[in-house]
Amino acid sequence: MTKADDTPMDPVQRLRDAPRCHARAKSTGKRCQCPAVRGWRVCRVHGARGGHKAGPSHPRWVHGGRTREVELARRLASVLSRLDSDGI
């Protein structure tokens, strides 16, 4: 068996058939032509696998006053105070 028999498809055909990035250009409105990273809808240039973990380990972390947990606690306190003031 030769190598050509192992892969009947053109080796570049796999890249041509790959799902494409869903990012769009603001100026033209056309989609990016790069292949999307496996498991993501966008390519590596447009943010797949990018970013930093949220929380105190993030370089821009300041105080945590706007975290999801704090915002949820504020909403809960607001609802409870409204229920208390309504006399329920």
Protein Blocks (a to p, Z undefined) as FASTA:
>chain_A
ZZklmmmbafklmmmmpccdfbdcfklopacfbdcdehiabdfknopaiajdedjklmkl
cnlpmgfklmmmmmmmmmmmmmmmnoZZ
